[in-house]
Amino acid sequence: MSGIIVVGAGQAGASLVETLRAEGYDGPVTLLGDEGAAPYQRPPLSKKYLLGEMTRDRLLLRPEAFFAERGIEVRAQARVASVDPSAKVATLADGETLPFDKLAFATGARPRLLPPEMGGGLAGVHAVRTLADVDAMRAAFEPGRRLLVVGGGYIGLEAAAVAAKLGLAVTLIEAAPRILGRVACAETAAWFAALHRAHGVDLREGVGLARLEGEDGRLARAVLADGETLDVDFAVVGIGVQPNAELAEAAGCAIENGVAVDAACRTSVPDLFAAGDCASFPWRGVRVRLESVPNAIDQGAAAARAMLGAATAYDPMPWFWSDQYDVKLQIAGLAKDWTRIVTRPGAREGAISHWYYRDAELIAVDAMNDPRAYMSGKRWLESGHSPAPEALADPAADLKTL
């Protein structure tokens, strides 16, 4: 008997199948994953789980019985090899075929890896994406060991913060002129660079990696682009991710920075949908792909409703967060093409926020240990309100009056 198949058992896939049942769908629902684990949270992997402050069972999105009780078949070791939209059949790597009426791709993204010629295949070189990735590196986080972090994005910074907190000697290199170059303003980047240096991280901006070198197949040193050689015990590579769109592309779906979907999460192929990190969608005149938990949850739910014939335009307010040391960064909006940054000190010591304007329009906010600024910014962005930059810059001005 056919039904709905969801390929990808991460946050988006779990949200999608849960919404199908919540909205009254009573046909067969199958959730296919290839990690050998029930759906789990990814953000704590590089934070509390790596620190040892969260156990494996607490990572689960839902108790395993949750899906069974709702008649959702979860197959955690089922890699999909192909999807035939004409025959309405998904074929697994072992040759098994599964019929479907509708299918959704929630295949997520994968880390960009160093090529073999740069030492990417050496033992002791790690990426951060899956539970298996973090399990493979946890034992290396011992006080006194030397860690090289390649890449100054949020994943690299979070790994560096965990390592420094655990007493490792951490060097972080970023080839671009500054950290967070693609996602944050220079003011936010400088604030976090100072934070990491204050915790003993040797943070080097504008310094690329030439190659990693090993002994007996294991990482032993790093050669930097400027010729300097560093002895290291292991490395974490955080140089971005790429969407897992190959399966959808082979099924005939249009690809544009991921699986291209319309405002209702429909791909270019009838009865095929996509949601989460793998999907790009139209948003306020541009096409975006959001790598965040809120987007995975909300877009997964939107895809489920579209599959059931209740399609609505997906119009999210992007928001993100990052935990580093005792700092919680909260972000609302998309920081792109800004023309002005307004800095506002928070009400309590150490709190600060940076506000992004495109001319007179507020488009995003970065709030460091300042939840009040974040919540105000998020509400303003959702309502389309833009307080005057000059008024916002005045620390004496009450956010409520703005």
N, C-alpha and C positions, 0 to 999 in steps of 0.2 A: 504494500500500500504506500502511495506517495504521501508527501507532506512537505514540511519546510525543513531545509537543511541550512545550518549556519556553520561556515568554515572559519574556525578560529575561536578558541575557548578562553579568550581574555576578557577584559572588562566590557568591551563593546558587545562581544558575542553573548556574554552572560546577561547583560542588560536586555539584549534583543529577545532572547528566548523567554526571559522572565516576563517581559512586556506582552509577548504573544499570549501567554496564559492569562495574565492579568486583564487583557482586553477581550478575553472570551474565546480565543481560538482553541478548538478541541481536537484538531487533527494531529497527526504524528509530528513531533519536533525532535530533531537530532542535532546535537552540538558536537562538532568534531574538533579535537585538538591533537597536537603531536608532541606535547612536552611530557606526557605521562603523569600529569598532575591535574587535579580539579581546579576550576577557575580560581585565581588568586590575585591579590593586590601586587602591583609592581612598585609603586613609589617607596614603600618601606624597605625594599631590597637594598638600596644604596644608603639607607639611613639606619633605622632601628634594627632591622634584621642583621645587617652587616655588623652593627655594634654589639649584637647579642642581646638587645633589649626587647626583641620580639621573637616568639617561637614560630616554628613553621605552621602549626595548626592555626595560629591567629592571622596568618596571611590569607586564609581562605575567604573568598567573597561571601560564600554561603556554606552552611553545613552540607555535606554530600547528600544527606537525606532530603534536603530542600528540593533538589531537582527530581529525584525519584518520586517524591510525593506529588509532584505536579505533572508526572508523566513525561518528563523531559529526559531523553536518552543522552547521556554524556559519555562520549567515547574519547578518552584522553590519550590514546595511542593510535590515532587514525590519521595518517598523513594523506591528504588528497593529492592525487597525481594529476587529475584533469577533470574538467567540467565541460560536458557537452550540452549546450543550451537547446539544441534542436531535439535531441533524444531525451532531454530532461534526465540526465544521468550523471552522477559524480562517481569517478573511479578512484579507489584508494590505491596506495602504493603496492599493496599485496594483491591487487587484481580484483578485489571485491567491488561490485557496482551497487550504487544506492540511487533509486529513483527519487525524483522530487517534483513538486509543483512549482515551488519558488525556492530560491537559494540566495543567501547573503554572504558576501565576503567580509569577514571581520579579522583579517589576517595580520593586522598590525604592521610593525616595522622591525627592522633588524639593524644592529650597529654596523657602521662602516668600519672595516678592519684594515689594519696595515697590510700591504701586499707582502708576499713571501720574501721578495728581494730587500725589503726593509726590516726583516726579522719578525714579521707578523706571526709566523708559524712556530716560534720558539716556545717551549714550556715556560710558564711564568709570565706570559703576556695575556692579559685578561680584558674582556669587555663586560659591560654591565647592562644586561637586559632581562635575562631569565633567572629563575630560581636556580637552575643548574649552573649558570654563570657565577652567581654569588657564592653558591656552595663550594665551587671549585677554588675560589680565592680566599675564603674566610680564614683558613688555617695560616695564610701568609701574613695576616695582620697581627704581628707580634711586636711588642716594644723593641725599639732599636733597629729594626729592619729598615732597609732603604727602598722607598717606593718612588717610582717615576710615574707621574700622571701626565699623559699626553692629551692636551686639549683643555681649554679654559671655558667650556660651557657648563651648564648646571650639573650634568652628570659628573664631570671631572672635578668640579669644585666640591660637590657633596662627598665624593670618594676621598678627596684630600682632607676634608674636614674630619671625616671618620678616622682616617689614618693618624692625623695629628692628635686627635683626642685620645687615641689609643697609645700614643707615645712613639710612633714611627718617625723616621727622618724622611720628610716629604719634599720632593722637587716637582713643581708643576711647570710645564712649558706650554706656551701658546704661540703659534707661528704668526698670528695676526698681531697688529700693533697693540691690541689690548684684549683682555678677557671679555666674554659676553658680547663680542662684536656684532653678532647677528641678531641678538634678542634684547639688548638693553642699551640705554644711553651711557655716555662716557662717565657721567656722575655716579650712576649705580655701579658701573664696573670698577671705578676707582675706590668706591666705598668698600666693595667686597675684596678687592685686592689688598687694601689696608687691613681688613679684618683677618685675612689669611696670613699675612705677614706678621701680624701681631700674635698669631698662634704658632709661629715658628716655621711656616711653610716658605720654602725657597721658591717664590713665584717669579717666573721670568716671562715677560711679554716680548713679542717680536723675536722669539727664538724658536726656530723650527727643529725638527728631528731629521737627521740625515739617515740614520739606520740604528737598529738594535743589533747587538752582537751577542753570541752565546758561546758556551763551552759545553761540549757533550749534549748539545740540543737544548740547553737551558739558558735563559737570559742571564747575562753576566754584566753587560755594560751598554750604555747608550752613547752614540756619537751624535752630537748636536750639529746643526747646520753651520755654526760658526767654528766648528772643528774641535770644540771642547769634548772631552770624554768623561762620562760619569759612571762610576761603579754603582750598580743597582741590583737589588735582589729580585724585584718583580715590578711589573708595570701594569697600569690600568689605562686603557685607551678609550677616550671619550671624544671622538671626532665627528659626532653626528650619527644620524640614522637614515635609512632609506626605506621607503614603503614596500611592503611585500605585495607587489601588484602583478607579478608574473603569471600567476594562475588565472587571474581575471583577464589579463591581456591575451593569454592563449585561448580563452573562451570567447574572444572577440570584443571585449569591453574597451571603450576608449580610455586612454591613459593620459593624464596630465598632472604631473607631480603626484602620482598615485592613481587610484581608480577614480576616474571622473564620474561624479554623480550629479543629478539635478538637485533642486531644492528639497525634493522629497526622497532623497537617497536612492533614486533609481539610476542604474547604469544605462549605457547606451544599448544594452541587450535586454529585450523583454524578459520579465520575471527574474532578473538578476539584480541584486541590490548590494550596497556596500556601506560600511560605517566604521568609525574609529580612526586610528592612526593611518590606515591604508587608503583612506578616502579623501579626495579633494572635492570641495563643493562651492557653489557661488555664494558669496557673502558680501552684501553691500557694495556691489559693483566690481568685486575682484574674486578670484578663485583662491581659496585657502585650504590648507591641510593642517589641522590642529592636533598636536601631540600632547594630549592632556586627559586626565581621568574624567573631568566634567564633560568634555566633549564625547568621550567614548560612551559614557552612560547615557547622555541625552540624545546623541545621534543614533545609538543602538535602539533606543526607545522609538525614535522618529522613524527609523527603518522598519521596525515591527509594525507600526501603525500604517505605514505606506503599503506593506505587504498585505494588510487586511483591508485595504481599500479606503482607509481614513487618512490619506496623505494631507499633510500640512507643510507649509514652507518652514524649513529648519533655519532659524535665525537666532543663534546663540549669542550670549555675551561672554566672550572668552575670559577665563580666569585660570590662574596657575599658582603654584606655590613651590617653595624650596626651603628646606631646613638645613642650616649650617651652623655648627657650634650651638650657641644659645640664641641664634637669630632665626626668626621666621620671616621670610620674604613672601609677601602676597602681592599678586599682580592681577589687575583687571584691565581688560581691553587689549588691543594689539598695537604694539609700539612700532609703527611703520610710517616712514615719511613725515616725521615730526619736524617742526620748524623752531620749537622753543621748549626749553625745560624749566620748570618752576620747582625750586627746592623749598620744602617746608619742614621745619623741625617739629617733632612730635611733642606731646604734652609730658611724656615721661623721659627720663634720661636714656640716651641711646636710640631713641625712636626718631625716624626721619622718613620722608617720602619725597619721591620725584614724580612730577606730573608732566605728561607729554601733551603738547598742544600742536595742532596743525593750524597755523594762523590763530584764529580765536576759538577754535573748536578743541575741546578736551577729547583725547583719543585713548589715553591709557594712564595708569598710575603704578608705580613700584612703591610698596610700603614695607619698610624694614622695622619690625617690632612695633608697628603702628596700626593695629586692627581698625581703629576708628577712622583713620584716613582711608584705609582700604574699603571699608564698608560705605563711606560717603562717596568715594570715587566710583564704586561699582553701581550704586544707586543713580548717580548722576549720568553715568554712561548708559545705563539701561533706559533712562528717561529722556536722554538726549540733551540734558542740561549741561552748560559749560559756564562755570563761574569765571569771573574776570581774573585773568592771571595775576594782575597786580594785587587784587584782594586776597587771593589764595596765598600769595607769597608773604603776606603779613601774618606773622605768628600770633599776633594779638587778635586776629579775626577768628571768631568762632565758626567752625565748620557748619554748624547748624544754621547759622544766619546767612550762609553763602548759597 
